[in-house]
Amino acid sequence: MILLLGFAFLSGIITILMPCIWPLLPIILSSSATGGKRKPLGIVLGIMTSFSIFTLAISYIVKIFPFDPNNLRLIAVIVITVLGLTLIIPALSQILEGWLSRLSSRLSSKTQTKGHGFKGGYLTGFALGIVWAPCAGPILATIATLAATQAINIQVIFVTLAYTLGVGIPLFIFSYAGNRFFTKSKFISRYTGRIQQVFGVVMILTALAIYTNYDKVLQAKLLDTFPSYTNLLIGLERNKGVKSQLDALKGKKTRIDADTSGLFNTNYPAPEFAGITKWLNTDHPLTIKGLRGRVVLIDFWTYTCINCIRTLPHVTSWYDKYKDQGFVVIGVHTPEFEFEKDSNNVLNAIKQYNIHYPVPQDNNYATWNAYNNQYWPAEYLIDAKGIIRRTHFGEGKYDETEKAIQALLKEAGQQVSTSLDTKQDSSPKNAISREAYLGSRRMQYLDPNGQVGNGVQNFALSNTPASNSFSFGGNWNITDETAIAGDKATLNLNFTAQKVFLVLRPGTAGQNAKVKVYVDGKLADSTNAGADVKDGIVTIDSDRLFNLVDLKGKTESHILKLEYLVPGIEAFAFTFG
């Protein structure tokens, strides 16, 4: 536990280097530049308090007092805006200070005049702690997962406090240094009033960026410009000691590695299915215990994941080939986006991809967490005794997986052919662009190991991703999961790939949801149009993955431009082939 606390503290300290905190620094500097010497302490303690409370307790609070958590973000934005106005209009500052003094006098028998500025700083920091979403590595991702599933214990609280303390130290140094500079400089003191007004404008503009989620767009651009910073955080936390203690924190037993030189690379009991919302393609729920005596492949997938889609032909082929010899596939559908929780959408995907095996909907990530999974697609091969003997994450190695299936069926007493599936491996062989999320929650990038910046939900890649960038034009509404097109909306993407896919849904546009597709400034034609593009236009007829570009087997770099013909269409994530 000491090791985990130390790494959590260290991760908190280096968070000051992460682009995800940079948009907040102007507010911290603006707030600390005025007021007494205790104001920086108030700001930092406010951030630490609200961040800790809402990270650990928001799921419990919402359960007891049902409300939309986004309202807290709105309140925080209003508070930051008001504080910005107090810098622009001194009279408002006096009114606010007077109100805070009266409030504190009611809560305490003594009014502390010594702490001038502390209360205003604390209020600012508390608001910032609500709207701040740090770049999360495995440690903070584990805390968020446990909090979301209401599995908080004293150890989780200590780890959170260690991380928060680490964050607080460099923030206090930054805030205090800014306060000293602006209050002690004789040259600066001549223009104190004007500087306060400039900082007030900065605070209001930053609050506006937070309200419109443009701060996340800025973070994404910074992450794309400085990828080494996030790699530093992820790399720091991705070591065996930390991973083992995180597993223990989640109640998981550390996996026992077997001989990795052969077909089987692990050896531990398979967890039971947990929290399944609905079973599809079967008349009754299944259990791991009830499947003893059979060889089982657990395939974690989601129907808009291009990596999963490329894997499905092999998985369905194995099932159809070996199902009469005691082989079972369970396609655990764990959704990435909210609309993927819809059973009708999953049923349509089952039909589209000729899936004949049972598909449980793991909408609340209960089975995902039971298996300690982190990837789409992910395969867990279980022998007839209920032991996981092989795991594989991402695409590829289909021959090895099928040989392992055959070996386990022989262990179970079945006579099986040694012939292998002849389906072509469609995984990209060259470096291509990485997945690009358009929603603010994960508007980040994946590193060469397939890890996304927030560390909670990751795609496993079969190759090293090339760089890509995108930009919005016209009016957009950026939410946690999606980018919603407004008037004159356009979306530009630099990519390197053979194919480009985009998860889209009609949204409020309904049957009129259409998008023009341009490649290098020209309307897409027969040489580069994807399967869903007709005459340069893609019609968004359902919530699914759309193929926008197909370079007919050539991996090249181009510029894609999407022109949204009507408002209301929702875009989620680019993937590449």
Number of C-alpha atoms within 10 A of each C-alpha: 14 9 11 22 21 16 19 27 22 19 25 26 20 16 24 20 15 22 23 23 17 16 19 19 15 14 26 25 22 24 29 32 25 23 17 17 19 19 27 33 22 24 32 29 24 26 26 24 18 20 25 19 15 17 18 24 16 16 17 15 14 12 10 9 9 10 11 9 14 11 10 15 19 17 14 24 24 17 19 27 21 20 25 28 21 20 24 20 15 14 11 15 18 12 12 16 16 12 12 15 18 13 12 15 13 11 10 10 8 9 14 12 9 10 14 16 22 24 20 24 28 23 21 28 29 24 25 27 25 26 22 18 15 18 24 24 25 23 25 23 17 19 22 19 17 18 21 17 14 14 14 18 12 8 13 21 16 15 23 25 20 22 25 22 20 23 24 24 16 18 25 19 14 18 25 22 16 19 24 16 14 19 18 10 10 10 9 14 14 10 11 15 15 14 19 22 19 15 22 25 18 18 27 21 16 23 27 17 17 21 17 15 18 20 22 25 21 18 21 26 19 18 22 17 12 13 19 14 18 27 19 16 22 23 13 16 20 14 10 9 12 21 16 15 20 20 15 13 21 18 12 15 14 13 12 9 13 14 10 10 7 10 17 20 16 19 18 17 16 20 17 14 19 16 16 18 15 13 18 20 13 12 8 9 14 15 11 17 13 10 18 15 16 21 29 26 24 19 24 25 25 24 23 25 24 27 26 22 18 19 22 21 17 20 22 17 16 20 21 15 13 18 15 9 17 17 24 21 24 19 25 24 26 23 23 19 15 10 13 20 19 13 15 10 15 22 15 13 17 19 10 9 13 13 21 17 19 20 24 23 25 22 22 17 21 17 23 20 17 17 17 15 19 19 21 27 26 21 25 22 24 27 28 19 16 22 20 23 21 24 18 19 21 21 24 20 12 19 15 15 22 19 15 19 24 22 18 22 23 15 13 17 12 14 11 14 9 10 10 13 13 10 10 9 16 13 17 21 12 18 16 24 24 27 26 22 24 28 23 21 16 22 25 27 25 25 19 16 14 24 22 25 27 23 20 20 16 19 23 23 25 20 19 17 22 16 15 18 17 18 13 17 16 13 14 21 15 22 17 14 20 25 22 24 27 19 14 14 21 20 18 17 19 16 24 24 25 21 25 23 22 23 23 25 25 22 18 14 17 15 12 16 23 20 21 20 26 22 20 12 11 11 17 24 17 14 10 19 26 23 14 17 22 16 12 20 22 22 18 24 14 15 18 22 23 24 22 26 27 23 16 13 11 12 19 13 15 14 16 22 25 21 19 23 20 18 21 23 25 26 24 23 22 24 23 22 25
